[in-house]
Amino acid sequence: MELIVSLAIGILAGSGIWLLLRPRTFQVIIGLSLLSYAVNLFIFGMGRLRVGAPPVLDPAAGGDISRYADPLPQALVLTAIVISFAMTALFLVVLLASRGLTRSDHVDGREGGS
């Protein structure tokens, strides 16, 4: 299972970086999204998820930390999802405004090419 998650993270990160280097606005936005998905999977995978363990300490059960799940990775991934959604919306607005001003879909404003 670790190999599958590692391959998924690697493929998402590699595809995201490749798309970030492309000159088209839509490809840059998709590349940023893929890269943020790779980072989210990495953080989630490093959290060592435990099934059936409560994430919050129960005062009646005692202070044995090993019986509880770590809530920090879930909180970090949830925060990263919200931030990446806002970042994607901001980039869409800025890049669409740039496209309207330059009449080109290229990031650098030049016509033609790949």
Secondary structure, 3 states (H helix, E strand, C coil): CHHHHHHHHHHHHHHHHHHHCCCEHHHHHHHHHHHHHHHHHHHHHHCCCCCCCCCCCCCCCCCCHHHCCCCHHHHHHHHHHHHHHHHHHHHHHHHHHHHHHHCCCECCCCCCCC
